[in-house]
Amino acid sequence: MGEKSERRTIREWRSARYLTQDELGDKVGVSYYTISNWELGIKQPRVKNLRALAKALGIHPDQIILIEGKGLPARAA
């Protein structure tokens, strides 16, 4: 299966392009912190950001696998 139809996570695509979170964030127009949150599944990119992300990675948006939210640890009462 070629890269045109291959599906990977944001982190996998970013790593394959030898980009840091900061570099990818600059290309997309968001902070490295936002990229980190997307990679960890804490937040999901909005449609316009998903398109910009795919463009920055040179892929189609459908090739990006989004991770379900993992949630944050419960705080002690």
C-alpha positions in Angstrom: 0.0 0.0 0.0 1.5 3.4 -1.0 1.6 6.5 1.0 -1.3 8.0 -0.9 -3.8 5.8 0.8 -1.8 5.1 4.0 -3.3 6.2 7.3 -1.2 7.3 10.2 -1.5 9.4 13.4 -0.4 13.0 13.4 2.7 12.1 15.3 3.6 9.3 12.8 3.2 11.7 9.9 5.2 14.5 11.6 8.0 12.1 12.5 8.1 10.7 8.9 8.6 14.3 7.7 11.4 14.9 10.4 9.4 17.9 11.8 9.3 19.0 15.4 6.0 19.9 17.0 7.1 23.5 16.9 8.0 23.4 13.2 4.7 21.7 12.3 2.8 24.2 14.4 4.4 27.1 12.5 3.3 25.6 9.2 -0.2 25.1 10.5 -0.5 28.4 12.3 -0.9 26.9 15.8 1.4 26.5 18.8 3.5 23.4 19.5 1.3 22.9 22.6 -1.7 22.6 20.3 0.1 20.0 18.1 1.0 18.1 21.3 -2.7 18.1 22.4 -3.8 16.7 19.0 -1.1 14.0 19.1 -2.1 13.0 22.6 -5.9 13.0 21.8 -6.5 15.7 24.4 -8.1 17.9 21.7 -9.1 17.4 18.1 -8.2 19.8 15.3 -11.1 21.8 13.8 -11.9 21.3 10.2 -9.9 24.3 9.0 -6.9 23.2 11.1 -7.2 19.6 9.9 -7.0 20.9 6.3 -4.0 23.1 7.1 -2.3 20.2 9.0 -2.8 17.8 6.0 -1.4 20.5 3.6 1.6 21.0 5.8 2.2 17.3 5.9 1.6 16.9 2.1 -1.3 14.4 2.6 -5.1 14.2 2.3 -7.0 14.9 5.5 -8.5 11.4 5.3 -5.1 10.0 5.8 -4.8 11.3 9.4 -5.9 9.0 12.2 -7.2 11.1 15.1 -6.7 9.6 18.6 -9.8 9.4 20.8 -9.4 11.6 23.9 -7.5 9.9 26.7 -8.8 12.4 29.3 -6.9 13.9 32.1 -6.2 12.1 35.4 -8.7 12.8 38.2 -7.6 15.3 40.8 -7.6 14.3 44.4 -10.3 15.9 46.5 
